[in-house]
Each structure stands twice: as C-alpha cells, then as structure tokens.
C-alpha cells in the first residue's frame, strides 16, 4: 500500500513540475556612455529586460576618494538614466537597486571635458548581484523538507492505526 501511495505522489509531483514557472533568478547588468558632459546609463536584466522605474543613486568621488551623493532618481521605462558631469569629478559610483536585484559599480570617465568619450563603451556588461540570496534558498528548502516531513508523519500515523486495528 505504501509503495502505491509513493508511486502516485511521485507521479503527481512530476506532473506539477511541468507547470512550474522558470526561476526568477537572473543577472543584473549596466552599461554606460559619456557623451559631452552627460553620462548615460542603461540598467537591464539578463535577456535585455530593462530595469524600469528603478532607484538610481549617483555618488561623486573626489580626488581624495571621498564619496558623496551627487544625484538620485529613477530609470525610465527602458532602464535608462542620465546625469550631468560634475565639474572636477572624474569618478562616480552608480547604484541601481530594485528589491533584491542591485548593481553597484564605480566608473571613471577620464578627463570629464566636453566631447570626451567613455572607454567602456555602451555595451560593456558589468555583472551585479545574481539570483536569490542564500537565505531565500535555505528558506525554500526548509519549506520543502517541512512539507515532506508532515506528509511522511501522516502516512506513518495512518499505517500505525491500520496495524493496531
């Protein structure tokens, strides 16, 4: 009897696994471009899905290495954001954060003079955080083990009742 139940449960799990959506874990990328006195960034997920309406923080880093928040805002619907170069500043830290997905990258724009072009190019990929955190994976596994334990407990209790009857 136990073998039969196990066989049906396995078949049910296999059938249910066909309806599971693909995992939401994906990479976060950013490209940037300097044109004149404007830095443009493009933040996107793996597969080129834009990080639309996402928080952006730009920190200016002075020659001494001190970082101060220069400007904040949101990306547009296409994951784009632009800001004007600050006089005398050639290094910036760009942070784009949406929930657990984030990218935090320092860029050096060179001289910062009008007409300068970035060496990174528009399509330079910078890998940010990817996938779920270790805590989230552990919590998911805990749920799976917990549900399996409850099922096995109920099965054993039912078998024990049959045996005692």
N, C-alpha and C positions, 0 to 999 in steps of 0.2 A: 504493500500500500504506500509506504513512504517513497519508494522508487517512482511510483506512478505520479505522486504529487510533485516530486522533484523534477520529473520529466516535463510536466505541464508548466511548472513555474519557469523552467529554463526556456521552453518554447515561448511563453508569454513575454519574458524579458527580451528575447531575440526579436520578436515582432515589435515590441515597444521601442527598441533601439533603432528601428527603421524610421521612426517619426521624430527622433531627437534632432533638434536644430544644430547646425555646425557650431563649434565652440566660438565664443566671442573674443577669445584671446587673439590679439594681433599687434603688430608693431606700430610704433608711432614714429613719424619721420618729419623732418623740417628741411626746407631749402631756403636759401636767402640770396638776395641780389642787391648790389649797390648801384644805383643809377643817379649820378649827380650827387645831390645832398640828401637823397632818400634811400632808406633801407627798406626793402620789401621782403616779407617772409611768406612762406606757404607751408602750412602745417596740415599733415594728412596721415591717414592710417594706411596700413598695408592694403594694397588693392586700389590705391589712389582715392579712397573715400575721404573727402575733406573734413577737417576738424572745424565744423561750422559753429559759429557763435560761441567760441571758446575763449576763456580768460587768457589774456596775454599780459605779461609784466616784462618791461624792458628796464634793465639796470645799466647805468653808465659806470664804467670802470676807469678811474683816473690813472695817471702815471704812477702814483704811489700804490695802486692796486686796491684802493678803497672803492667799494661798490655802493651806489645809492640808486634808489628807484627814480627813474627818469620819466617814464610814462607807462600807463596801464590802459587796457581797452579790451575789445572783443574782436575776434576774427570775423570776417564776413561769411556769407553763406558758402563761399568757395574755399574757406580756410585761409584767406589772405589777410595780411595786416601790414601797414606801412607806417614808418615814423621818420621824422627829420633827424639828420645827424646833428648831434650837439657839438657846438664849437669847441675844438681842442680835445675831443674824446674820439679815440680810435677803437676802443674795445667795449663790447656790450655783452651782457648776459641776457639771453632771451629765454623766458619760461612760458610755456604754453601748457595749461592744465585743464583737463576735463575729467572729473571724477578720479578714478584710479589711473587714468592714462595721462602721462605727462612727458614733456621733453624739456630739458634744461641744458642749454648749450651756450658756451662763450664763443663769440665770433670776434675776429679782428678785421676791421675794414680797411686797414692800411692808413694812408695819409688823411683820408676824410675830406680831401679837397674836391671841389666841384669837378665833375667829369670823371672821377675815379671809378674804376670798375672792380667788382669783387673777384678774388681769385678762386673762390669756392664755386662760382657758377650757380645758375638757377637750379640745376638738378642734383646738387650734391646731397646725398642722403646722410642723415645723422640719426642713428638709432637711439630711441628713447627707451622708456620702460616698456616691457612687453609682457603681455599675458597677466593672469591673475596672480595675486600675491601668494606666498607660501601659506599664510593664514587661511586664505579662501580655499586653497586646495585641501588643506587639513580639515577644514570645516565640512567640505563636501564629502571627503572620505569618512568623516565621523558620522554623517547622516546615513551614508550607505551601510556602514558596519552596524549602526544602531538599528536601522530598519530590518536588516538581515537577522540580527540578534532577536528582535521581537518576533519575527516570523518563525525562527527556529524554536524559540521558547514556547510559542503557542502550539506548534506542531508536537513538540515533546510532551506538553501537558495533555494534548488530545490523545496521544498514544498511551500515556500512562493511565488515563481514565478508561480507555478501552481495555487495557491489560488488567485493571483492577475490577472491571465489571464482569 
